[in-house]
Amino acid sequence: MLLSGESLYLGRLFSRLLAAALILGCSAAQASKLSDISAALAPGQWATLNTSTDGSGFNAALLCAELKAGESRCGDNILNYAGEGSWNRTTREVHFIGSGHLRETKHISYTEATNTWKLETNPSWNCIGLAGCAQYASIGHNFDAVTMNPATGALFVRLPGYAGSALYRRDPATKAWTALPAAPPSAYTMALEYFPEMQGLVLMGGGYVYLLRDGASTWERLASGLTMGSYGSVASYNPTHHVIMFGGGDNDQGVGNRSLYRLDASGTVTPAPSPPENFGVQLSQFVLDPASSRHLLFTKSGGFHEYDVAENRWRTLKTTLPTVSTRPVQWTAVVPIDTYGVVLLLAQHDFNDFRVHVYRHAASRKAPAQTASP
């Protein structure tokens, strides 16, 4: 017969063992291909998450932008002229909206739990491919003009200037799109980012910066006369330093610039050191590394650079984009995954060869709090 002290000790020991078992069980249940690959990567390494033939759905059928009459392979795809996709850390989903040149617009998503991609319902604002649709009555391309509120999962898209600078919001629960106050048509294309500290959307391009606060009916102009490209400017929000880094772009003739700016939570815009190369949509990919809080720049020429906000300086690195056999990536889009401290690269390597690569730039830090598991 056990003494009362022994009973108490064994009871506590059993409780601890049970708690440990539950923790281990939960960790196993939350495991996914994305989490496993991310955990195995060392800084500077790439790995492949999905291919066109692995059953994940990331293939030409999903990404091709409208096969035209007489075409037997995808002539264009939605990764053309693209910037970033968005990661919903609550539902563990990636959302990306893109379009081929004067072709079909698609909204696609990735679910971590099943490691699969799918086509979302055609947005109500998109009529490309439907009878009676005007040639430019859609997004045109991604143009870094799609963003997400990380706290709510609401998705926002700004249509290019030729479509009247219309702006729409997607509710993550109902999946319904709602029109918001039209964005100022200051440039043909403008980068769009949600800025949590300012509680609103920031629009950057053509030398202008505008803010639409949550629930507001009018846009505020924060800056003008900035040296930027008239076409294809990009932006990247940094939650650690509470700033948006933006700039770059070109003149629609491939002549780019290197102007970089910093927007802080007070609405102040200040110049930042220029990167070593021109940057902007179609010239590069500019994305935040969620593990180090540094901004990464992959250029079309093969350059790889990082910008450190705290030190306010650039470094050129030896890292290169992944190559499949002898085929380098062609069209790409990027998605920062703060849950695992990695970046996804959605890439086309050949006409029918599409892949999703995972890159770790730095050792992972503590992930943000999660409200749901895959």
C-alpha positions in Angstrom: 0.0 0.0 0.0 1.4 3.4 -1.0 1.8 6.1 1.5 0.1 9.4 0.9 3.4 11.1 -0.1 4.2 8.4 -2.6 0.7 8.6 -4.1 1.1 12.3 -4.5 4.5 11.9 -6.2 3.3 9.3 -8.6 0.2 11.3 -9.4 2.3 14.3 -10.3 4.7 12.2 -12.3 1.8 10.7 -14.3 0.4 14.1 -15.0 3.8 15.3 -16.3 4.2 12.2 -18.5 0.7 12.7 -19.9 1.3 16.4 -20.6 4.6 15.5 -22.4 2.8 12.8 -24.5 0.1 15.3 -25.4 2.7 17.9 -26.5 4.5 15.3 -28.6 1.2 14.1 -30.1 0.3 17.7 -31.0 3.7 18.3 -32.6 3.4 15.2 -34.7 -0.1 16.1 -35.7 1.1 19.6 -36.9 3.9 18.2 -39.0 3.6 18.9 -42.7 5.9 18.6 -45.7 6.4 22.4 -45.6 7.3 22.3 -41.9 9.6 19.3 -42.3 11.5 20.8 -45.3 11.8 24.2 -43.5 13.2 22.6 -40.4 15.8 20.6 -42.3 17.2 23.5 -44.2 20.4 25.2 -43.2 20.9 28.9 -43.9 21.6 29.5 -47.5 20.0 26.3 -48.7 17.2 25.6 -51.1 14.8 22.6 -51.3 11.9 21.7 -53.6 8.4 21.6 -52.0 6.3 20.9 -55.1 6.8 19.9 -58.8 4.5 19.6 -61.8 4.3 15.8 -61.5 4.0 15.2 -57.7 0.2 15.4 -57.5 0.2 18.7 -55.5 -1.6 20.5 -58.3 1.2 23.0 -59.0 1.3 22.5 -62.7 0.6 24.0 -66.1 -3.1 23.4 -65.8 -3.2 25.5 -62.7 -0.8 28.2 -63.8 -1.4 28.5 -67.5 -3.1 31.7 -68.5 -5.6 30.7 -71.1 -4.4 28.4 -73.8 -5.3 30.1 -77.1 -6.5 28.4 -80.3 -3.7 26.4 -81.9 -1.6 26.3 -78.7 -0.5 22.9 -77.4 1.5 24.2 -74.5 1.2 27.1 -72.1 2.2 30.3 -73.9 2.0 32.4 -70.8 1.2 32.0 -67.1 0.2 33.9 -64.1 3.7 34.2 -62.7 4.5 36.7 -65.5 5.2 40.3 -64.1 4.6 39.1 -60.6 5.8 40.1 -57.1 4.6 38.6 -53.9 2.0 36.1 -52.8 0.5 36.2 -49.3 0.7 33.7 -46.3 -2.2 33.4 -44.0 -0.6 32.3 -40.8 -3.9 31.5 -39.1 -5.3 29.1 -41.8 -1.8 28.1 -43.0 -2.6 29.0 -46.6 -0.8 30.8 -49.4 -2.8 33.0 -51.7 -1.6 34.3 -55.1 -3.4 36.3 -57.8 -1.7 36.8 -61.2 -2.3 37.0 -64.9 -0.7 36.3 -68.2 -0.2 39.2 -70.7 -3.7 40.2 -71.8 -4.8 36.8 -70.8 -6.6 35.0 -68.0 -6.4 36.1 -64.4 -6.4 33.4 -61.7 -6.5 33.3 -57.9 -4.8 30.2 -56.6 -4.1 28.9 -53.1 -1.9 26.4 -51.3 -3.1 24.5 -48.2 -0.2 23.4 -45.9 -2.1 20.5 -44.2 -2.6 18.7 -47.5 0.4 20.1 -49.4 -1.9 20.9 -52.4 -2.7 23.8 -54.7 -6.1 24.7 -56.1 -7.9 27.3 -58.2 -10.1 29.6 -56.2 -13.4 30.9 -57.4 -13.0 33.5 -60.1 -13.0 37.0 -58.4 -16.2 39.0 -59.0 -14.1 41.9 -60.4 -12.4 39.7 -63.0 -14.1 39.2 -66.4 -11.2 38.1 -68.5 -12.2 35.1 -70.6 -15.9 35.9 -70.4 -18.0 37.1 -73.3 -18.2 40.9 -73.5 -15.2 41.5 -71.3 -13.0 44.5 -72.2 -9.4 43.7 -73.0 -8.0 45.4 -70.0 -10.8 44.8 -67.5 -8.8 42.9 -65.0 -5.6 42.8 -63.0 -3.3 42.6 -66.1 -0.5 41.1 -64.0 0.3 40.7 -60.3 2.6 43.8 -60.3 3.2 43.5 -56.5 -0.3 45.0 -56.1 -1.9 42.2 -54.0 -1.4 42.2 -50.2 -3.0 40.7 -47.0 -3.8 42.0 -43.6 -1.7 39.5 -41.5 -4.0 39.8 -38.5 -7.3 39.1 -40.3 -6.3 37.3 -43.5 -8.2 39.9 -45.6 -6.8 40.0 -49.1 -6.6 43.2 -51.1 -5.9 43.8 -54.8 -5.4 47.0 -56.8 -6.2 46.8 -60.5 -3.7 48.7 -62.8 -4.4 52.2 -64.0 -5.9 51.1 -67.3 -8.7 49.5 -65.3 -9.5 52.7 -63.4 -7.3 51.9 -60.3 -10.1 49.9 -58.7 -9.4 48.4 -55.3 -11.1 45.3 -53.8 -11.0 43.4 -50.5 -11.7 39.7 -50.0 -13.2 38.6 -46.7 -11.4 35.4 -45.6 -14.6 33.9 -44.0 -17.2 34.5 -46.8 -14.6 34.7 -49.6 -16.7 37.6 -51.0 -15.0 40.6 -52.7 -16.0 44.2 -51.8 -15.1 47.3 -53.7 -13.1 49.9 -51.7 -12.5 53.6 -52.6 -10.6 53.7 -55.9 -6.9 54.2 -55.6 -5.4 57.4 -57.0 -4.3 56.6 -60.6 -0.9 58.2 -60.2 0.9 55.5 -62.2 0.0 52.6 -64.5 1.2 50.1 -61.8 1.8 50.7 -58.1 2.9 48.4 -55.3 0.3 47.7 -52.5 1.2 46.8 -48.9 -0.9 46.5 -45.8 0.8 48.5 -42.9 -0.6 47.2 -39.5 1.0 50.0 -37.5 -0.9 52.6 -39.7 -4.0 50.4 -39.8 -4.4 50.7 -43.5 -3.2 50.1 -47.1 -0.2 51.9 -48.6 0.1 52.5 -52.3 3.5 53.3 -53.8 4.5 54.1 -57.3 5.1 56.8 -59.9 6.8 58.9 -57.2 3.8 59.0 -54.9 2.8 57.3 -51.6 -0.8 57.1 -50.5 -2.6 55.7 -47.4 -6.1 54.4 -47.1 -6.9 53.8 -43.4 -9.2 51.0 -42.4 -12.8 52.2 -42.9 -11.8 55.5 -44.5 -13.5 56.7 -47.7 -10.6 58.8 -49.0 -6.9 58.3 -49.6 -4.3 60.4 -47.9 -1.2 61.5 -49.8 1.9 60.9 -47.7 4.6 61.8 -50.3 5.2 62.9 -53.9 8.0 63.8 -56.2 10.0 60.7 -55.3 12.5 59.3 -57.8 10.9 56.0 -58.9 10.1 54.1 -62.0 6.8 54.9 -63.6 6.2 51.1 -64.0 6.7 48.1 -61.8 7.7 49.6 -58.4 7.8 47.1 -55.5 7.3 47.2 -51.7 8.1 44.9 -48.7 6.7 45.3 -45.2 9.0 44.7 -42.2 7.1 43.8 -39.0 10.3 43.8 -36.8 11.3 47.4 -37.7 7.8 48.6 -38.4 8.6 50.0 -41.8 7.8 49.5 -45.5 10.8 49.4 -47.8 9.8 50.4 -51.4 11.0 51.8 -54.7 12.6 50.6 -57.9 10.6 50.0 -61.1 11.4 51.0 -64.6 10.0 53.1 -67.5 8.3 50.1 -69.2 11.3 49.8 -71.6 13.4 47.8 -69.3 15.4 50.9 -68.1 15.2 50.6 -64.3 16.4 52.6 -61.3 17.8 51.9 -57.8 15.9 54.3 -55.7 14.9 52.8 -52.3 12.8 54.5 -49.6 11.7 53.8 -46.1 8.1 54.5 -44.8 7.8 54.5 -41.0 4.6 54.2 -38.9 4.4 58.0 -38.5 4.0 58.3 -42.3 7.5 59.8 -42.8 9.3 58.8 -46.0 13.1 58.9 -46.0 15.7 57.8 -48.7 17.6 54.6 -48.1 20.9 53.3 -49.7 20.4 52.1 -53.2 20.9 48.4 -53.9 23.8 47.3 -56.1 21.4 46.6 -59.1 18.2 48.0 -60.6 15.2 46.4 -59.1 11.4 46.2 -59.6 8.8 43.9 -61.1 10.3 41.8 -64.0 13.8 43.0 -63.0 14.0 41.2 -59.7 12.2 39.8 -56.6 12.3 41.9 -53.4 11.1 40.1 -50.3 11.4 40.0 -46.6 13.3 37.2 -45.0 11.1 36.5 -41.9 13.9 34.8 -39.9 16.5 37.6 -40.1 14.1 40.6 -40.8 16.4 41.5 -43.7 15.1 42.2 -47.2 16.3 40.0 -50.0 16.8 41.0 -53.6 17.1 38.4 -56.3 17.9 40.1 -59.7 17.2 38.8 -63.2 21.0 38.9 -63.9 21.6 36.4 -61.1 22.6 38.8 -58.4 21.6 38.1 -54.8 21.7 40.9 -52.2 20.3 41.6 -48.7 19.4 44.9 -47.1 19.7 45.2 -43.3 17.3 47.8 -41.9 19.0 48.1 -38.6 22.4 48.7 -40.1 20.9 50.6 -43.1 23.2 48.9 -45.6 23.4 46.3 -48.4 25.5 43.2 -48.7 26.1 41.1 -51.9 25.9 37.4 -51.3 27.0 34.3 -53.1 23.6 32.6 -53.0 22.0 31.8 -56.4 18.5 30.9 -57.4 17.8 27.1 -57.9 18.4 25.5 -61.3 16.7 22.4 -62.5 19.2 20.5 -64.7 20.4 23.3 -66.9 17.2 25.4 -66.8 17.2 28.4 -64.6 14.0 29.9 -63.3 12.0 32.1 -65.7 8.9 33.7 -64.3 8.7 33.8 -60.5 6.8 35.0 -57.5 7.8 35.0 -53.8 6.0 34.4 -50.5 7.5 35.0 -47.1 6.5 32.3 -44.6 6.9 33.8 -41.1 5.6 30.6 -39.4 8.8 28.7 -40.4 11.2 31.6 -41.2 11.5 30.7 -44.9 10.7 32.1 -48.3 8.8 30.3 -51.0 9.7 30.8 -54.7 7.0 29.9 -57.2 8.8 29.3 -60.4 8.5 28.3 -64.0 11.6 26.4 -65.3 10.2 25.4 -68.7 6.9 25.6 -70.6 5.3 22.8 -68.6 7.8 22.6 -65.7 6.6 24.5 -62.6 8.1 24.1 -59.2 7.8 25.6 -55.7 11.2 26.0 -53.9 11.8 26.7 -50.3 14.7 28.9 -49.2 16.2 29.5 -45.7 18.3 32.6 -45.4 19.0 32.6 -41.7 18.5 30.4 -38.6 14.8 30.4 -37.6 13.6 32.5 -34.8 10.5 31.9 -32.6 7.5 31.7 -34.8 4.5 34.0 -34.3 1.6 32.9 -32.2 -0.8 30.6 -34.1 -4.5 30.3 -33.8 -5.0 27.3 -36.0 -3.1 24.1 -36.9 -2.9 22.5 -40.4 
